[in-house]
Amino acid sequence: MSLDRWPAQLAFMVAAFAVTTLIAVGLGAANLGTAMTFGQLAFAAAFMYLIVKR
């Protein structure tokens, strides 16, 4: 998948958030807020990857 255009970049970041949140829920996070915190960290990491990649 090419991450040259902004829709692909946005999809990459949203997917990182969703997948990480679902993994945290599956592994037994205390509540959805805690799971979404891990998702938010993954979103930020994906964002930084896209910035540094250039």
Steps between C-alpha positions, in 0.01 A plus 500: 500500500637838402481765769564795269152654510318630804199261486735202523692665782180570690381143450837373627475709819134409565578132444789521747261651757223246441719190491693596812180584686349165406815315605498678837133410553574142403790480743280616786536876538324628811248698293452649154667826601818318591492305174449822302800653675716230346329569168581866534866417562503283187335782300773739616771247412351453152484877456865535599593218261335688215679821590844345543464280191525801269 
